[in-house]
Amino acid sequence: MGVLSQFTDRGNPTSRATLSDYIDLPGVYPAGRLDRDSEGLMLLTDDGKLQARIADPKFKLPKTYLVQVEGEPDTGALTHLSRGVELKDGLTRAAQAEAIDAPDLWPRDPPVRFRKSVPDSWMRLTIREGRNRQVRRMTAAVGYPTLRLVRWSVGDWSLDGLQPGQWRLA
């Protein structure tokens, strides 16, 4: 959370956290991106072909997110997400969407904003494309704005066993 998914922040007068603040491994670069207000798995590679296979939507590599939303999505909303959602840039591909119990995750800093009058809940959403802020736009389009977004896995790689800021070679 709060980290640019790149190694430098050239030209910015304010210093923002980048991957270089956490990873001292020369010759690798990100395969895909995460927004600064999202958390989770970031894959790095020194293999351009692998990077293309991970990041290019034509390969349809599944990306699974744990999503905390405002409200409690009903079956209709989950079905709508599963069939594809019409966004301003077109219809999304079919996804896998399911309601889940709150996962055992690290605390978020800053904490998620809560409203006393509106419940929140969690879902697991797997997509096979990667449009800009796609998951957030999809949940908002079905009436459930995203409060917290954690990318849990990309293909066979997952966060299992890692804490924020940790990394491992695979």
CYANA upper distance limits for C-alpha pairs under 8 A (distance plus 0.5 A):
  1 MET  CA     36 ARG  CA      6.35
  1 MET  CA     37 ASP  CA      5.97
  1 MET  CA     38 SER  CA      5.95
  1 MET  CA     39 GLU  CA      5.30
  1 MET  CA     40 GLY  CA      8.41
  1 MET  CA    108 ARG  CA      8.26
  1 MET  CA    109 ASP  CA      8.03
  2 GLY  CA     17 ALA  CA      7.41
  2 GLY  CA     36 ARG  CA      5.03
  2 GLY  CA     37 ASP  CA      6.19
  2 GLY  CA     38 SER  CA      8.03
  3 VAL  CA     16 ARG  CA      7.69
  3 VAL  CA     17 ALA  CA      5.41
  3 VAL  CA     18 THR  CA      5.66
  3 VAL  CA     19 LEU  CA      7.31
  3 VAL  CA     36 ARG  CA      5.80
  4 LEU  CA      9 ASP  CA      8.43
  4 LEU  CA     16 ARG  CA      7.81
  4 LEU  CA     17 ALA  CA      6.68
  4 LEU  CA     18 THR  CA      5.22
  4 LEU  CA     19 LEU  CA      7.18
  4 LEU  CA     34 LEU  CA      8.11
  4 LEU  CA     35 ASP  CA      7.67
  4 LEU  CA     36 ARG  CA      6.09
  5 SER  CA     18 THR  CA      6.88
  5 SER  CA     19 LEU  CA      6.62
  5 SER  CA     30 PRO  CA      7.44
  5 SER  CA     33 ARG  CA      6.05
  5 SER  CA     34 LEU  CA      6.42
  5 SER  CA     35 ASP  CA      7.88
  5 SER  CA     36 ARG  CA      8.05
  5 SER  CA     42 MET  CA      8.20
  6 GLN  CA     18 THR  CA      6.33
  6 GLN  CA     19 LEU  CA      6.17
  6 GLN  CA     20 SER  CA      8.32
  6 GLN  CA     29 TYR  CA      7.99
  6 GLN  CA     30 PRO  CA      7.19
  7 PHE  CA     18 THR  CA      5.83
  7 PHE  CA     19 LEU  CA      5.37
  7 PHE  CA     20 SER  CA      5.45
  7 PHE  CA     29 TYR  CA      8.25
  8 THR  CA     18 THR  CA      6.64
  8 THR  CA     19 LEU  CA      8.22
  8 THR  CA     20 SER  CA      7.64
  9 ASP  CA     15 SER  CA      7.97
  9 ASP  CA     16 ARG  CA      7.37
  9 ASP  CA     18 THR  CA      7.50
 17 ALA  CA     21 ASP  CA      6.88
 18 THR  CA     22 TYR  CA      8.17
 19 LEU  CA     23 ILE  CA      6.45
 20 SER  CA     24 ASP  CA      6.79
 22 TYR  CA    165 GLY  CA      6.50
 22 TYR  CA    166 GLN  CA      8.28
 23 ILE  CA    167 TRP  CA      8.29
 27 GLY  CA     46 ASP  CA      6.41
 28 VAL  CA     44 LEU  CA      6.31
 28 VAL  CA     45 THR  CA      5.38
 28 VAL  CA     46 ASP  CA      4.99
 29 TYR  CA     44 LEU  CA      5.68
 29 TYR  CA     45 THR  CA      6.06
 29 TYR  CA     46 ASP  CA      6.91
 30 PRO  CA     42 MET  CA      7.46
 30 PRO  CA     43 LEU  CA      6.33
 30 PRO  CA     44 LEU  CA      4.89
 30 PRO  CA     45 THR  CA      6.99
 30 PRO  CA     51 GLN  CA      8.15
 31 ALA  CA     42 MET  CA      7.94
 31 ALA  CA     43 LEU  CA      5.96
 31 ALA  CA     44 LEU  CA      6.10
 31 ALA  CA     45 THR  CA      7.22
 31 ALA  CA     51 GLN  CA      5.38
 31 ALA  CA     52 ALA  CA      7.90
 31 ALA  CA     54 ILE  CA      6.65
 31 ALA  CA     55 ALA  CA      6.18
 32 GLY  CA     42 MET  CA      7.97
 32 GLY  CA     43 LEU  CA      7.77
 32 GLY  CA     51 GLN  CA      8.32
 32 GLY  CA     54 ILE  CA      7.66
 32 GLY  CA     55 ALA  CA      5.55
 33 ARG  CA     42 MET  CA      7.78
 34 LEU  CA     38 SER  CA      6.66
 34 LEU  CA     39 GLU  CA      7.78
 34 LEU  CA     42 MET  CA      7.89
 35 ASP  CA     39 GLU  CA      8.48
 35 ASP  CA    133 ARG  CA      7.85
 37 ASP  CA    149 LEU  CA      8.45
 38 SER  CA    148 ARG  CA      7.51
 38 SER  CA    149 LEU  CA      5.71
 38 SER  CA    150 VAL  CA      6.60
 38 SER  CA    151 ARG  CA      8.26
 39 GLU  CA    149 LEU  CA      6.67
 39 GLU  CA    150 VAL  CA      5.14
 39 GLU  CA    151 ARG  CA      6.80
 40 GLY  CA    150 VAL  CA      5.33
 40 GLY  CA    151 ARG  CA      5.00
 40 GLY  CA    152 TRP  CA      6.45
 40 GLY  CA    159 LEU  CA      7.62
 40 GLY  CA    164 PRO  CA      8.08
 41 LEU  CA    150 VAL  CA      8.28
 41 LEU  CA    151 ARG  CA      5.97
 41 LEU  CA    152 TRP  CA      6.41
 41 LEU  CA    153 SER  CA      6.87
 41 LEU  CA    154 VAL  CA      8.16
 41 LEU  CA    158 SER  CA      7.24
 41 LEU  CA    159 LEU  CA      6.36
 45 THR  CA     50 LEU  CA      7.92
 45 THR  CA     51 GLN  CA      7.03
 46 ASP  CA     51 GLN  CA      8.47
 47 ASP  CA     51 GLN  CA      6.67
 48 GLY  CA     52 ALA  CA      6.72
 49 LYS  CA     53 ARG  CA      6.79
 50 LEU  CA     54 ILE  CA      6.66
 51 GLN  CA     55 ALA  CA      6.55
 52 ALA  CA     56 ASP  CA      5.93
 53 ARG  CA     59 PHE  CA      6.51
 53 ARG  CA     61 LEU  CA      8.25
 54 ILE  CA     59 PHE  CA      7.98
 54 ILE  CA     61 LEU  CA      6.94
 54 ILE  CA    154 VAL  CA      8.33
 55 ALA  CA    130 GLY  CA      8.29
 56 ASP  CA     60 LYS  CA      8.07
 56 ASP  CA    129 GLU  CA      8.32
 57 PRO  CA     61 LEU  CA      7.71
 57 PRO  CA    128 ARG  CA      7.20
 57 PRO  CA    129 GLU  CA      5.23
 57 PRO  CA    130 GLY  CA      7.07
 58 LYS  CA    129 GLU  CA      8.40
 60 LYS  CA    128 ARG  CA      5.13
 60 LYS  CA    129 GLU  CA      6.64
 61 LEU  CA    128 ARG  CA      6.02
 61 LEU  CA    129 GLU  CA      8.01
 61 LEU  CA    154 VAL  CA      7.41
 61 LEU  CA    155 GLY  CA      6.09
 62 PRO  CA    126 THR  CA      6.69
 62 PRO  CA    127 ILE  CA      6.17
 62 PRO  CA    128 ARG  CA      5.20
 62 PRO  CA    129 GLU  CA      8.21
 62 PRO  CA    153 SER  CA      8.46
 62 PRO  CA    154 VAL  CA      6.34
 62 PRO  CA    155 GLY  CA      5.77
 63 LYS  CA    126 THR  CA      5.90
 63 LYS  CA    127 ILE  CA      5.93
 63 LYS  CA    128 ARG  CA      6.72
 63 LYS  CA    129 GLU  CA      8.42
 63 LYS  CA    151 ARG  CA      7.77
 63 LYS  CA    152 TRP  CA      8.20
 63 LYS  CA    153 SER  CA      6.16
 63 LYS  CA    154 VAL  CA      4.93
 63 LYS  CA    155 GLY  CA      6.89
 64 THR  CA    124 ARG  CA      7.39
 64 THR  CA    125 LEU  CA      6.17
 64 THR  CA    126 THR  CA      4.67
 64 THR  CA    127 ILE  CA      7.05
 64 THR  CA    151 ARG  CA      6.50
 64 THR  CA    152 TRP  CA      6.06
 64 THR  CA    153 SER  CA      5.60
 64 THR  CA    154 VAL  CA      6.95
 65 TYR  CA    124 ARG  CA      6.25
 65 TYR  CA    125 LEU  CA      5.77
 65 TYR  CA    126 THR  CA      6.72
 65 TYR  CA    149 LEU  CA      7.22
 65 TYR  CA    150 VAL  CA      5.95
 65 TYR  CA    151 ARG  CA      4.78
 65 TYR  CA    152 TRP  CA      5.76
 65 TYR  CA    153 SER  CA      7.56
 66 LEU  CA    122 TRP  CA      7.43
 66 LEU  CA    123 MET  CA      6.44
 66 LEU  CA    124 ARG  CA      5.29
 66 LEU  CA    125 LEU  CA      7.05
 66 LEU  CA    149 LEU  CA      6.57
 66 LEU  CA    150 VAL  CA      5.64
 66 LEU  CA    151 ARG  CA      6.86
 66 LEU  CA    152 TRP  CA      6.97
 67 VAL  CA    122 TRP  CA      5.97
 67 VAL  CA    123 MET  CA      5.76
 67 VAL  CA    124 ARG  CA      6.69
 67 VAL  CA    125 LEU  CA      7.68
 67 VAL  CA    146 THR  CA      7.12
 67 VAL  CA    147 LEU  CA      8.04
 67 VAL  CA    148 ARG  CA      6.34
 67 VAL  CA    149 LEU  CA      5.30
 67 VAL  CA    150 VAL  CA      6.91
 68 GLN  CA    120 ASP  CA      7.32
 68 GLN  CA    121 SER  CA      6.09
 68 GLN  CA    122 TRP  CA      4.88
 68 GLN  CA    123 MET  CA      7.05
 68 GLN  CA    146 THR  CA      6.40
 68 GLN  CA    147 LEU  CA      5.90
 68 GLN  CA    148 ARG  CA      5.44
 68 GLN  CA    149 LEU  CA      6.98
 69 VAL  CA    120 ASP  CA      6.08
 69 VAL  CA    121 SER  CA      6.04
 69 VAL  CA    122 TRP  CA      6.60
 69 VAL  CA    123 MET  CA      8.25
 69 VAL  CA    139 THR  CA      8.15
 69 VAL  CA    144 TYR  CA      6.19
 69 VAL  CA    145 PRO  CA      5.99
 69 VAL  CA    146 THR  CA      4.89
 69 VAL  CA    147 LEU  CA      5.70
 69 VAL  CA    148 ARG  CA      7.52
 70 GLU  CA    118 VAL  CA      7.32
 70 GLU  CA    119 PRO  CA      6.81
 70 GLU  CA    120 ASP  CA      5.00
 70 GLU  CA    121 SER  CA      7.16
 70 GLU  CA    144 TYR  CA      5.95
 70 GLU  CA    145 PRO  CA      6.01
 70 GLU  CA    146 THR  CA      6.91
 70 GLU  CA    147 LEU  CA      6.94
 71 GLY  CA    118 VAL  CA      6.57
 71 GLY  CA    119 PRO  CA      5.52
 71 GLY  CA    120 ASP  CA      5.21
 71 GLY  CA    121 SER  CA      6.81
 71 GLY  CA    144 TYR  CA      6.54
 72 GLU  CA    119 PRO  CA      7.31
 72 GLU  CA    120 ASP  CA      6.67
 72 GLU  CA    121 SER  CA      6.05
 72 GLU  CA    144 TYR  CA      8.19
 73 PRO  CA     77 ALA  CA      6.26
 73 PRO  CA     78 LEU  CA      7.20
 73 PRO  CA     99 ALA  CA      8.13
 73 PRO  CA    121 SER  CA      8.34
 73 PRO  CA    144 TYR  CA      7.32
 74 ASP  CA     78 LEU  CA      7.01
 75 THR  CA     79 THR  CA      6.53
 76 GLY  CA     80 HIS  CA      6.58
 77 ALA  CA     81 LEU  CA      6.74
 77 ALA  CA    142 VAL  CA      6.28
 77 ALA  CA    143 GLY  CA      8.41
 78 LEU  CA     82 SER  CA      6.65
 78 LEU  CA     97 ALA  CA      6.11
 78 LEU  CA     98 GLU  CA      6.91
 78 LEU  CA     99 ALA  CA      8.30
 79 THR  CA     83 ARG  CA      6.71
 79 THR  CA     97 ALA  CA      7.93
 80 HIS  CA     84 GLY  CA      6.72
 80 HIS  CA     85 VAL  CA      7.00
 80 HIS  CA    142 VAL  CA      7.82
 81 LEU  CA     85 VAL  CA      6.42
 81 LEU  CA     94 ALA  CA      7.80
 81 LEU  CA     95 ALA  CA      6.81
 81 LEU  CA     96 GLN  CA      7.92
 81 LEU  CA     97 ALA  CA      6.80
 81 LEU  CA    138 MET  CA      7.52
 81 LEU  CA    139 THR  CA      8.14
 81 LEU  CA    142 VAL  CA      8.00
 82 SER  CA     94 ALA  CA      5.75
 82 SER  CA     95 ALA  CA      4.95
 82 SER  CA     96 GLN  CA      5.61
 82 SER  CA     97 ALA  CA      6.11
 83 ARG  CA     93 ARG  CA      7.84
 83 ARG  CA     94 ALA  CA      5.13
 83 ARG  CA     95 ALA  CA      6.99
 84 GLY  CA     91 LEU  CA      6.66
 84 GLY  CA     92 THR  CA      5.35
 84 GLY  CA     93 ARG  CA      5.71
 84 GLY  CA     94 ALA  CA      5.05
 84 GLY  CA     95 ALA  CA      6.99
 85 VAL  CA     91 LEU  CA      5.96
 85 VAL  CA     92 THR  CA      5.84
 85 VAL  CA     93 ARG  CA      8.29
 85 VAL  CA    138 MET  CA      6.72
 85 VAL  CA    141 ALA  CA      7.71
 85 VAL  CA    142 VAL  CA      8.39
 86 GLU  CA     90 GLY  CA      6.09
 86 GLU  CA     91 LEU  CA      4.70
 86 GLU  CA     92 THR  CA      6.87
 86 GLU  CA    141 ALA  CA      8.31
 87 LEU  CA     91 LEU  CA      6.37
 87 LEU  CA     92 THR  CA      7.71
 87 LEU  CA    137 ARG  CA      7.83
 87 LEU  CA    138 MET  CA      7.85
 87 LEU  CA    141 ALA  CA      7.88
 93 ARG  CA    127 ILE  CA      7.96
 93 ARG  CA    128 ARG  CA      7.58
 93 ARG  CA    129 GLU  CA      7.79
 94 ALA  CA    127 ILE  CA      7.87
 95 ALA  CA    125 LEU  CA      7.39
 95 ALA  CA    126 THR  CA      6.08
 95 ALA  CA    127 ILE  CA      5.42
 95 ALA  CA    128 ARG  CA      7.63
 96 GLN  CA    124 ARG  CA      8.26
 96 GLN  CA    125 LEU  CA      6.08
 96 GLN  CA    126 THR  CA      5.50
 96 GLN  CA    127 ILE  CA      7.32
 97 ALA  CA    123 MET  CA      7.34
 97 ALA  CA    124 ARG  CA      6.24
 97 ALA  CA    125 LEU  CA      5.08
 97 ALA  CA    126 THR  CA      7.10
 98 GLU  CA    123 MET  CA      5.95
 98 GLU  CA    124 ARG  CA      5.91
 98 GLU  CA    125 LEU  CA      7.23
 99 ALA  CA    121 SER  CA      8.37
 99 ALA  CA    122 TRP  CA      6.55
 99 ALA  CA    123 MET  CA      4.74
 99 ALA  CA    124 ARG  CA      6.90
100 ILE  CA    121 SER  CA      8.44
100 ILE  CA    122 TRP  CA      6.03
100 ILE  CA    123 MET  CA      5.55
100 ILE  CA    124 ARG  CA      7.02
101 ASP  CA    121 SER  CA      8.15
101 ASP  CA    122 TRP  CA      6.80
101 ASP  CA    123 MET  CA      8.30
102 ALA  CA    121 SER  CA      7.55
102 ALA  CA    122 TRP  CA      6.24
103 PRO  CA    122 TRP  CA      8.43
106 TRP  CA    163 GLN  CA      7.94
106 TRP  CA    164 PRO  CA      8.28
107 PRO  CA    111 PRO  CA      7.73
108 ARG  CA    112 VAL  CA      7.56
112 VAL  CA    147 LEU  CA      6.84
112 VAL  CA    148 ARG  CA      7.27
113 ARG  CA    147 LEU  CA      7.92
114 PHE  CA    118 VAL  CA      8.34
114 PHE  CA    120 ASP  CA      8.49
115 ARG  CA    119 PRO  CA      7.92
125 LEU  CA    135 VAL  CA      8.44
130 GLY  CA    134 GLN  CA      7.04
133 ARG  CA    137 ARG  CA      6.70
134 GLN  CA    138 MET  CA      6.50
135 VAL  CA    139 THR  CA      6.74
136 ARG  CA    140 ALA  CA      6.68
136 ARG  CA    145 PRO  CA      7.33
136 ARG  CA    146 THR  CA      6.04
136 ARG  CA    149 LEU  CA      8.49
137 ARG  CA    141 ALA  CA      6.51
138 MET  CA    142 VAL  CA      7.13
139 THR  CA    143 GLY  CA      6.95
139 THR  CA    144 TYR  CA      5.64
139 THR  CA    145 PRO  CA      6.10
139 THR  CA    146 THR  CA      6.86
140 ALA  CA    144 TYR  CA      5.49
140 ALA  CA    145 PRO  CA      4.90
140 ALA  CA    146 THR  CA      7.41
152 TRP  CA    158 SER  CA      6.18
152 TRP  CA    159 LEU  CA      6.05
152 TRP  CA    160 ASP  CA      8.44
153 SER  CA    157 TRP  CA      6.05
153 SER  CA    158 SER  CA      4.59
153 SER  CA    159 LEU  CA      6.87
154 VAL  CA    158 SER  CA      6.94
159 LEU  CA    163 GLN  CA      8.27
162 LEU  CA    166 GLN  CA      6.42
162 LEU  CA    167 TRP  CA      7.47
